[in-house]
Structure formats: structure tokens, C-alpha cells
Amino acid sequence: MTGETRKRKAEHIRISLNRNVQARNVTAGFEDVNFIHKALPEIDRQKIDLSTATFGHKFAAPLIVGAITGGTREAAKINGTIAEAVEQLGLGMGVGSQRVAIEDKKLEKTFAIARKKAPKAFLIANIGGVQLINGYGLKEVKKAIEMIEADAIAIHLNALQETAQPEGQTEFKGVLEKIGEIARELDRPVIAKETGAGIAAEEAQKLEAAGVKGIDVSGTGGTSFAAVEYYRAKGNENSFQRRLGEVFWDWGIPTAVSIVEVSQTVNVPVIASGGIRNGVDAAKSLALGASLASFSQLILQAAVKGVKETCNELSLLIDEFRNTMFLVGADSVQKLRTTPVVMIGKTSEWLRMRGFNVEGYARRGRN
Ligand SMILES: Cc1cc2nc3c(=O)[nH]c(=O)nc-3n(C[C@H](O)[C@H](O)[C@H](O)COP(=O)(O)O)c2cc1C
């Protein structure tokens, strides 16, 4: 069983690095989100304060690296590399699902390396929501947290991925209630996290009522797990799964839409992820209501090269983020979060149909 899980994890990394598993005919929606350029920024670019406090932790900039991996030697290297980079830059990171190490103690070190290399950074443990109705409880969740001395734990929701993989677990009845039990009893924040299909307002409301302290929307438009499973099925000549992976490749709620749906509905901090590919996308996420923006695929590509390359990529992202703040005249993250944005196209249409106040964003700061 564990051998199978490890093999699957290794395949996820290999496929994500070597195949195009990005959304094909849908985007995350950031091209529909427009800042209003300020010809008179009236601030000093060098004096912009990028720091922010979320989940009781101070981040040097509101950027983190999303959950990616663990369980194999290669994964340990990736986790260690990302950890070293986020520690240097004062950011945070999530590790991949820790199920493999809960089932096989020998693999704990492939996750624990994150805390070893990042003694101060904000670290997010990770466990699958569906595991909570397959025998996992508070004990396993605590074990995941202790393994990396995590500051928070993400419980990931991956219904789409489970349907697209041959070994998928699709009995999701009762997941919400179990998340609630964990959230109530745990002394660390529980973050509900999608894995590339987005979270709608209705679900966000239920999750907040259940007691989660944060929501990572992980919307559609970036890495598609249906696509990853398509390539795994292709390798196995499993035509049923292959067809599912292909048909559901672009399934889900685009990230920009999901950020608005969730942040306009709940009060807990929102993490934006899914197809965030530069510092401008990240800044747009914050203007739409997110507290942190998170990158997975982009940093995975850098992490397999090394610490220097990862630091370099993250520094570029920070610089792009700073530049965006400069051009909209926002000298603090708080100001960026209330700067006007004009939504057009599909993103605007989707949100209007769902009853969200798109004009409210565009008219910020005007009477
Ligand atoms: C190789 C790979 C493995 C992943 N494994 C996990 C995981 O174990 N748990 C999880 O919550 N998300 C996992 N994700 C999803 C990411 O955290 C993120 O939500 C998703 O990739 C969308 O972001 P992106 O478009 O920047 O890649 C994984 C992503 C990739 C690329």
C-alpha cells in the first residue's frame, strides 16, 4: 500500500515536471482582473512595506509555496530546498500529503527536513480530507503536525483527483463533519484546501461554520490533477481513467472567481492558489480579497534545480509584487487589499450571475 502511494507521489512529480499538466481551455481569470494604473503613485518604491501578519505569523511578503510533495528521496530534497529558500526570504510553505509518513515512520524525515531547514518559517502540514472518513482522526492529524512542528494544517479536498485515479477514494460523505471535529479539538489553525478545482461560496460558508481558520481556494487555471492522472493512466494504458482525465481536464472554478466567492462570504483568511504565475497575479489575488498568494508548479520547477534558483524565482516574484504595489500607489499590503480593480469578461460575468458585487471592487476609493 505504502509502496503504491510512494510510487504515485513520484509519478506526480515526474509528470508535473515533464508534461504539460496546466489547464488547457480555461484560465485562472487574472487577465480579466485589471488594476487602475496610477500616473502619480506618490510613494517611494523602495519604502513599500510588503510585510503582513496572517494566522498570527509575520510574513516578509504575503507569498507562500503550496503543498507539493514528500515520501521519496527526491521529495525530501525538494522539501529541503523550498524550506531553505522560504526561510531566507521570510515566507512560508506547505508540505505535500503526509499520509505516506503516517503509514511508514521511515519516511517522516522526507517531511521533517522542512522544519530542519526552516526553523522560523510558517509551515503548513497536509492531510487528505477523505482520509478522515477512512480511519484517520485527531491522532493522525497531530502526528502530521508534530512531524514538521507545523504552524497550521491543511486538510486537502481532492474529489476531482480521486475520481480520475484508478486507486481513488470517492466516499466523501461525512468529510465536512470530520473536518469540524478536528478543527474544534486542535490547537492549531485548520485550513481547508482544494487541489485545483476551486471552492464556491456555499462550501466556504459550511467550512467556516465547521470551524476552519483559513481557506485555500486552489482554483482552476493552473495545475490540473485530472491532467496529471490522464498521463498516469496513459502510462498504464488504462483507457477508462484516461478518458476521465481528458474530459475533466479543465473542470472547476477559476481561481479569480473562487477568491471572490470565498472572501466575500467568510471572515477567515483566504489563500489564493491555482495558476498564480507571477507577482502581478499574486497582487491581483490580494486585491480580490486573499490574505496570501501561493505558488506550487512554478516553484517546483525551480526547486528541482536548487536553493539558489528557488531563492531567485521567489525574489523575482517578490519584486514583481512590489512593482505592482508601486504602480497602484499602495505602500502597504493593507492598502493593496483595498485598491480598486475592474473585473471584465468571463470572471465578471460569472460573479455577476452568482450575485457578487463586481462594481464594488471597481469603485473602491471613489464616492
Ligand atoms: C506535483 C504536485 C503535487 C501536489 N501534491 C499535493 C498534496 O499532496 N496536497 C495538496 O494539498 N496539494 C497538492 N498539490 C496541489 C498544489 O498545492 C496546488 O493547490 C495546485 O498545484 C495549484 O497550484 P499551481 O497551479 O500553482 O500548481 C500538488 C501539486 C503538484 C504540482
Ligand as a Chemical Component Dictionary entry (heavy atoms), coordinates in Angstrom:
data_LIG
# 
_chem_comp.id                   LIG 
_chem_comp.type                 NON-POLYMER 
_chem_comp.pdbx_formal_charge   0 
_chem_comp.three_letter_code    LIG 
# 
loop_
_chem_comp_atom.comp_id 
_chem_comp_atom.atom_id 
_chem_comp_atom.alt_atom_id 
_chem_comp_atom.type_symbol 
_chem_comp_atom.charge 
_chem_comp_atom.model_Cartn_x 
_chem_comp_atom.model_Cartn_y 
_chem_comp_atom.model_Cartn_z 
_chem_comp_atom.pdbx_ordinal 
LIG C1  C1  C 0 3.373  17.596 -8.021  1  
LIG C2  C2  C 0 2.281  18.191 -7.196  2  
LIG C3  C3  C 0 1.859  17.534 -6.043  3  
LIG C4  C4  C 0 0.858  18.066 -5.226  4  
LIG N1  N1  N 0 0.514  17.420 -4.072  5  
LIG C5  C5  C 0 -0.382 17.999 -3.225  6  
LIG C6  C6  C 0 -0.665 17.419 -1.955  7  
LIG O1  O1  O 0 -0.101 16.387 -1.588  8  
LIG N2  N2  N 0 -1.574 18.043 -1.151  9  
LIG C7  C7  C 0 -2.199 19.194 -1.525  10 
LIG O2  O2  O 0 -2.973 19.745 -0.749  11 
LIG N3  N3  N 0 -1.959 19.754 -2.731  12 
LIG C8  C8  C 0 -1.070 19.200 -3.584  13 
LIG N4  N4  N 0 -0.803 19.801 -4.792  14 
LIG C9  C9  C 0 -1.632 20.944 -5.240  15 
LIG C10 C10 C 0 -0.971 22.282 -5.014  16 
LIG O3  O3  O 0 -0.801 22.541 -3.635  17 
LIG C11 C11 C 0 -1.805 23.435 -5.636  18 
LIG O4  O4  O 0 -3.022 23.553 -4.954  19 
LIG C12 C12 C 0 -2.070 23.235 -7.115  20 
LIG O5  O5  O 0 -0.946 22.674 -7.745  21 
LIG C13 C13 C 0 -2.427 24.528 -7.831  22 
LIG O6  O6  O 0 -1.368 25.465 -7.815  23 
LIG P1  P1  P 0 -0.387 25.715 -9.081  24 
LIG O7  O7  O 0 -1.266 25.990 -10.258 25 
LIG O8  O8  O 0 0.472  26.866 -8.661  26 
LIG O9  O9  O 0 0.421  24.464 -9.281  27 
LIG C14 C14 C 0 0.229  19.288 -5.607  28 
LIG C15 C15 C 0 0.668  19.957 -6.769  29 
LIG C16 C16 C 0 1.666  19.436 -7.569  30 
LIG C17 C17 C 0 2.101  20.187 -8.795  31 
# 
loop_
_chem_comp_bond.comp_id 
_chem_comp_bond.atom_id_1 
_chem_comp_bond.atom_id_2 
_chem_comp_bond.value_order 
_chem_comp_bond.pdbx_ordinal 
LIG C1  C2  SING 1  
LIG C2  C3  SING 2  
LIG C2  C16 DOUB 3  
LIG C3  C4  DOUB 4  
LIG C4  N1  SING 5  
LIG C4  C14 SING 6  
LIG N1  C5  DOUB 7  
LIG C5  C6  SING 8  
LIG C5  C8  SING 9  
LIG C6  O1  DOUB 10 
LIG C6  N2  SING 11 
LIG N2  C7  SING 12 
LIG C7  O2  DOUB 13 
LIG C7  N3  SING 14 
LIG N3  C8  DOUB 15 
LIG C8  N4  SING 16 
LIG N4  C9  SING 17 
LIG N4  C14 SING 18 
LIG C9  C10 SING 19 
LIG C10 O3  SING 20 
LIG C10 C11 SING 21 
LIG C11 O4  SING 22 
LIG C11 C12 SING 23 
LIG C12 O5  SING 24 
LIG C12 C13 SING 25 
LIG C13 O6  SING 26 
LIG O6  P1  SING 27 
LIG P1  O7  DOUB 28 
LIG P1  O8  SING 29 
LIG P1  O9  SING 30 
LIG C14 C15 DOUB 31 
LIG C15 C16 SING 32 
LIG C16 C17 SING 33 
# 
